[in-house]
Amino acid sequence: SGNNAAGGTVGILLLFIIPLHLFSMFCMFYLLYFVSKTIKTVELKRSVTFSDFVGEFFMIWFFPIGVWFIQPRINKIISN
């Protein structure tokens, strides 16, 4: 009966962990989408589609490399 108790505990934990993990992944992708869309909208001063800001989306996703290209553009937006 010890195995059933341990298995039940793991099952209950997974019942909480899996939905929370999926929700956190959704939130992460939404933040990438929102930030990249906002940057491109401010730069172009018009409504944009995903094809307009897909580059920014992936640069922010792969942050250590993308920050070298995104940060100077953000600094330019802030200075204006």
Buried (B, 14 or more C-beta within 10 A) or exposed (E): EEEEEEEEEEEEEEEEEEEEEEEEEEEEEEEBBEBBBBBBBEBEEEEBEEEBBEBBBEBBEEEEEBEEEBEEBBEEEEEE
